[in-house]
Amino acid sequence: MPAMEVTGKTAIITGAGSGINLAFAQLVASKGCNVVIADIALSPAAQEFVSSPPPSAKVLYKRCDVALWADLAALFPFCKENGLGTADIVVPGAGVFEPPWSSFFWGEQDEASVAASRYKTLDINLVHPIRLTRLAITEFLAAGKEQAAVVHVSSVCGQVPKFSAPIYVATKHGVSGFVKSMARLEPEFGVRVAGVCPGIIKTPLWTDHPEKLQMMDEELDDWATPEEVAVAMLRLIEEEGMKGGTLLEVGKDQTRIVEMYNDPGPPFEKGKGHRLSKAKLLDDQAVELLIKEKAAAAAVKEKV
């Protein structure tokens, strides 16, 4: 597919209330792309962005719970009703890192998840990007778009295991596999589905969670920035060589295309923005939790 310029286009971006997706929204808006921020809330930086957008673009906010399919479907008519036309770019970027209300090891499942017999982390991180992609394809085809793009936000965790965050890792493996599986859409229908695989990025997904920060040694490990990921996301849209099915790994001052088959995995040496020197800490805490659970069960048996 020839390069697609974002100028004059419209982008729907979930999770753009902060972090990587906000950085991408700001980047494309600076190039004249209209933006719909779809999120449950806005950070102060996002509020300022919506209030004072670049002069060449419209920036609108639509409250959206990405776990609700009706909220996802409502994003496309919202664009049209507000004079932005049919979306050209869709970014299903919202995600969570095993919060205590929907985690494999930590905390208690919220009542809604128990009643629905599901992990909400799966709904947010995996079901939402898959469903929004399907809705976007239908929208693009109905509008007769010759070029359109869906850019996913996976993770280097989509290439490696992590004992203490197995649901998160499973969702990112799923997103990466889904992106690769969509490669044929571009040559057949002009719809490029691609994704980024960020490493350790300094966003609220990390900085607001002490249990995650404990895994990092800032003297030995390196952050990459949301802006670096945003540039990679733009490349996936605008560069002709970034074809459908491409996964672009993003670390500190470096990017790498993830191989379709038998990829060697992310580089973990110092300076790449992928390494967590104390990653074993959280894994050990998960093991300790199970040891206590086993001991408690044994104590109950002794009383019987």
C-alpha positions in Angstrom: 0.0 0.0 0.0 1.4 3.5 -0.8 2.2 5.7 2.1 -0.8 7.2 3.8 -0.5 10.7 5.2 -2.3 11.4 8.4 -3.0 15.1 7.5 -6.7 15.6 7.0 -7.6 12.2 8.3 -9.6 11.2 11.4 -8.3 8.9 14.2 -10.2 7.1 16.9 -7.8 6.3 19.8 -8.9 4.4 22.9 -6.8 4.9 26.1 -5.6 8.3 24.9 -6.5 9.9 28.3 -2.8 9.4 29.2 0.4 7.7 28.3 1.4 6.3 24.9 -1.9 6.8 23.3 -2.1 10.5 24.4 1.4 11.0 23.0 0.2 9.5 19.7 -2.9 11.6 19.7 -0.8 14.8 20.2 1.6 13.8 17.4 -1.0 13.1 14.7 -3.0 16.2 15.7 0.1 18.3 15.3 0.1 17.0 11.7 -3.5 18.0 11.0 -5.2 14.8 11.9 -8.6 15.0 13.7 -8.7 12.9 16.9 -11.4 11.3 19.0 -10.0 10.4 22.4 -12.0 7.4 23.8 -11.3 6.8 27.4 -13.0 6.5 30.8 -11.3 9.7 32.0 -8.8 12.3 31.0 -5.5 13.1 32.7 -4.8 16.9 33.2 -2.5 16.8 30.2 -5.3 15.3 28.1 -7.8 17.8 29.3 -5.5 20.6 28.3 -5.0 19.0 24.9 -8.8 18.7 24.3 -9.3 22.3 25.5 -6.5 23.7 23.4 -5.9 21.5 20.3 -3.6 22.5 17.5 -5.2 24.9 15.1 -5.1 22.5 12.2 -7.0 19.7 13.9 -10.2 19.0 15.9 -9.7 17.0 19.1 -12.9 15.6 20.8 -13.4 13.5 23.9 -15.9 10.6 24.0 -16.2 8.7 27.3 -15.8 5.0 26.5 -15.6 1.9 28.6 -13.7 -0.4 26.2 -15.1 -3.5 27.9 -18.5 -2.6 26.6 -19.1 -3.4 22.9 -21.9 -0.8 22.7 -19.4 1.9 23.8 -17.0 0.8 21.0 -19.7 0.8 18.4 -20.8 4.3 19.4 -17.4 5.8 18.5 -18.0 5.6 14.7 -21.3 7.5 14.6 -19.8 10.0 17.1 -17.2 11.0 14.5 -19.8 11.6 11.9 -22.2 13.5 14.2 -19.4 15.8 15.1 -18.3 16.7 11.6 -15.3 14.4 11.4 -16.6 12.0 8.8 -15.7 8.4 8.7 -12.6 7.4 10.7 -9.5 6.5 8.7 -7.3 5.4 11.6 -8.3 3.3 14.6 -6.0 2.7 17.6 -7.4 0.2 20.2 -4.7 1.3 22.7 -6.4 1.1 26.1 -4.9 -1.5 28.4 -4.3 -2.5 32.0 -1.6 -4.5 33.8 -3.4 -7.0 35.9 -5.1 -4.6 38.4 -6.1 -6.2 41.7 -9.7 -6.3 40.6 -8.9 -8.5 37.7 -5.7 -10.4 38.3 -4.5 -14.0 38.3 -2.7 -13.8 41.7 -3.4 -10.5 43.3 -6.4 -9.1 45.0 -10.1 -10.2 44.6 -12.1 -10.2 41.4 -14.7 -7.5 41.3 -18.3 -8.5 41.6 -19.1 -7.7 38.0 -16.3 -10.0 36.8 -17.5 -12.9 39.0 -21.1 -12.4 38.0 -20.1 -12.4 34.3 -17.7 -15.4 34.7 -14.8 -13.6 33.1 -11.5 -11.6 33.7 -12.1 -8.0 32.8 -8.4 -7.7 32.0 -9.0 -10.0 29.1 -12.0 -7.8 28.0 -9.9 -4.7 28.1 -6.6 -5.9 26.7 -7.6 -8.6 24.2 -11.4 -8.6 23.4 -11.6 -4.9 23.0 -8.8 -4.5 20.4 -10.2 -7.5 18.4 -13.7 -6.3 18.5 -12.8 -2.7 17.6 -10.7 -3.9 14.7 -13.8 -5.8 13.4 -16.0 -2.8 13.7 -13.3 -0.6 12.0 -13.1 -3.0 9.0 -16.8 -2.9 8.6 -16.7 0.9 8.7 -13.8 1.2 6.3 -15.4 -1.1 3.7 -18.8 0.6 4.0 -17.2 3.9 3.3 -15.3 2.6 0.4 -11.9 3.6 1.9 -9.0 2.8 -0.4 -6.6 3.3 2.5 -7.1 2.9 6.3 -5.2 1.7 9.3 -5.6 0.0 12.6 -2.6 0.3 15.0 -2.5 -1.9 18.0 -0.5 -1.5 21.2 1.0 -4.9 22.1 4.2 -5.3 24.3 7.5 -7.0 24.4 5.5 -9.2 26.9 3.9 -10.6 23.8 7.2 -12.4 23.2 8.2 -13.5 26.6 6.7 -15.2 29.7 6.1 -13.5 33.1 5.0 -15.8 36.0 3.5 -13.0 38.1 1.4 -11.4 35.3 0.2 -14.3 33.2 -3.1 -12.8 32.1 -1.4 -9.6 30.9 1.2 -11.7 29.1 -1.4 -13.9 27.5 -3.3 -10.8 26.2 -0.2 -9.4 24.6 0.7 -12.7 23.0 -2.9 -12.7 21.7 -2.7 -9.1 20.3 0.6 -9.8 18.6 -0.8 -13.0 17.1 -3.9 -11.2 16.0 -2.0 -8.4 14.2 0.1 -11.0 12.3 -3.0 -12.8 11.3 -4.5 -9.6 9.8 -1.6 -9.2 7.3 -3.7 -10.2 4.2 -6.2 -7.3 4.8 -3.8 -4.7 3.3 -3.2 -6.2 -0.2 -6.8 -7.4 -0.5 -8.7 -4.4 1.0 -6.2 -1.5 1.7 -6.6 -1.9 5.4 -3.3 -2.0 7.2 -3.4 -3.7 10.6 -0.1 -3.4 12.4 1.2 -2.9 16.0 3.9 -1.7 18.3 5.5 -3.7 21.0 6.8 -1.3 23.6 9.4 -2.1 26.2 9.6 -0.3 29.5 7.8 3.0 28.9 7.5 5.8 31.5 3.7 6.0 31.6 1.1 5.8 34.4 0.8 2.1 33.7 4.2 1.9 35.4 4.6 5.1 37.5 1.3 4.7 39.3 2.0 1.2 40.4 4.6 0.6 43.1 4.4 -3.1 42.7 5.7 -2.8 39.2 8.3 -0.1 40.0 10.0 -2.4 42.5 11.2 -4.5 39.6 13.2 -1.6 38.1 16.6 -0.4 39.1 17.0 3.0 37.6 20.8 2.9 37.9 20.9 -0.2 35.7 17.7 -0.1 33.7 16.4 2.4 31.1 13.0 4.0 30.3 11.8 4.6 26.8 9.3 7.4 26.4 5.7 7.6 25.2 6.9 9.9 22.4 9.2 7.3 21.0 6.4 4.8 20.8 4.1 7.4 19.2 6.7 8.0 16.5 6.8 4.3 15.8 3.0 4.1 15.6 3.1 6.9 13.0 5.7 5.1 11.0 3.4 2.1 10.8 0.8 4.3 9.1 2.9 6.5 6.9 5.8 4.3 5.8 5.3 2.2 2.7 7.6 -0.5 4.0 5.6 -1.1 7.1 3.1 -3.5 5.7 0.1 -5.1 7.3 0.9 -7.6 10.0 4.1 -5.7 11.0 5.0 -5.6 14.7 7.5 -2.9 15.6 9.3 -3.4 18.8 10.1 -0.1 20.6 12.8 0.4 23.2 15.1 3.3 24.3 16.5 4.9 21.1 15.8 1.8 19.0 13.1 0.0 17.1 13.1 -3.5 15.6 10.6 -5.3 13.4 9.5 -8.5 15.1 9.8 -11.5 12.8 6.6 -13.2 11.6 8.1 -16.6 12.5 10.8 -17.7 15.0 11.6 -14.2 16.3 14.6 -14.3 18.7 12.8 -12.0 21.2 13.6 -8.5 22.6 17.2 -7.5 23.5 17.6 -7.4 27.2 21.1 -5.8 27.4 21.5 -2.5 29.2 20.5 0.6 27.4 17.7 -0.9 25.2 14.7 -0.1 27.5 13.6 -3.7 27.8 15.3 -4.9 30.9 14.0 -5.1 34.5 16.9 -6.0 36.7 14.6 -6.9 39.6 11.9 -8.7 37.6 12.2 -11.8 39.8 10.9 -9.9 42.8 7.3 -9.9 41.7 7.5 -13.5 40.6 8.9 -14.5 44.0 6.0 -12.6 45.7 3.5 -14.6 43.6 5.2 -17.8 44.7 5.2 -16.7 48.4 1.5 -16.0 48.0 0.9 -19.6 46.9 3.1 -21.0 49.7 0.9 -19.1 52.2 -2.2 -20.4 50.5 -0.9 -23.9 50.7 0.0 -23.5 54.4 -3.5 -22.1 55.2 -5.2 -25.1 53.4 -3.0 -27.5 55.4 -3.9 -25.8 58.7 -7.6 -26.1 57.9 -7.1 -29.8 57.2 -5.4 -30.3 60.6 -8.3 -28.8 62.4 -10.8 -31.1 60.7 
